[in-house]
Amino acid sequence: MTFVVTDSCIKCKYTDCVPVCPVDAFYEGENFLVIHPDICIDCGLCIPECPVDAIFQDCHLPENQQHYLQLNAELAEVWPNIIELKAPPADADEWTDIDSKLPLLVK
């Protein structure tokens, strides 16, 4: 099992979840984070740290977010690892309540 970062993270990219990960499973793109499914140990420490509720266990992934499981796996193979807390984008709060942000994802 693994945890999956979903739509809510796009353009928000809060990194509160990153420093609590005991295995450094987070990877960073320009406006999104992903979790590497082969590294994640299914501990769940990241879930309460995410201020936009963007992280789900794969078996509890909402139906409309299922495509993020594959997307996390693909992007974790090409994006750099992130292990430290970083400041969110300046406009992150403006994006927290916006749905269906996949077209805004910068790969």
N, C-alpha and C positions, 0 to 999 in steps of 0.2 A: 504494500500500500504506500501511497504518497499523498502529499498535500499539493494543492494546485492553486496558483494565483489566477484570478479571474478578472473580468471586465472592469470592475470597480477600481482597480489599480491604475488603469491606463490614464495618463495625464496627471494623476495624483502622485504616484510613486513615492509614498511615504516609506521610509526604510526602517521604521521602528521594529519590524519583524526580523531584520537581518542580524543584529548583534546577539539575539537570544538563540539563534540556531546553533546547536552544538556540533554540527558537521559541516557548516559553511555550504549549504545547499542552494543559496540564492545566487542568481545571475542577473546582471543589470543591462537593460537596453536604455535607449534615450528617454523613453517616457513610460517604462513598464518594468516590473521585476518578474522573474519566473523562478520556479523551484525545479531543480534537477531531480527527476524521479528515481534515478539510480543511486543518488546520494542521500536523499531524504530518508530518515529512519522512523518516520511516522510518530514523532514525539508530541506534536501538537502545540509546542511552546509558542509558535509564531501566531497562532489564531487570535489569542486575546490581545496581542500587541498591535494588530492591524486596525488603524482607526477608521477604515472604510469597509470593514468586513469583506475583504476581497479574497480571503484564503479559505479553502474548503478541503476536507479529506476527499479523496477521489471517489469513495463509495457514497458520499453525501453531496456530490456535485449536482447542482440544479440541472435539470434537463436542458435548459437553454444555455448552459455554460459548459456542456460536455466537450465541445471542440477545444477548450482551453487545456485539457489534459494533453492532447497531442501537441498543441502549440507550446506549452511549457517544455516538453521534452525536446522539441526541435530547436527552440531558441536557446535553451541551456547548453546546447552543443556548440553554439557559435558566439554567444555573448560572454563577456568577462565575469568572473566570479566577484561578488561583492561581500565583504565581511565586516564592514563598519557602517555605523549610522551616518547618514548624510542629510543635509537640509533638503526638504522637499522643494519642488519647483515653486517659484514665487506665486503662481496662480493656482496651486494645487487645490485650495479650498473652493475655488470656483467650479471645479470638476467633480466634487464628491457626490453630488446628487444627480449627475447625468448618467443615463443608461445607454446601452448599446454603443460603446465607444470603440469597438473593434476597428472600424474604418480609420480611426485616428492613431492606431498603433504604428509606431515607427520601427520597422524591422531593420 
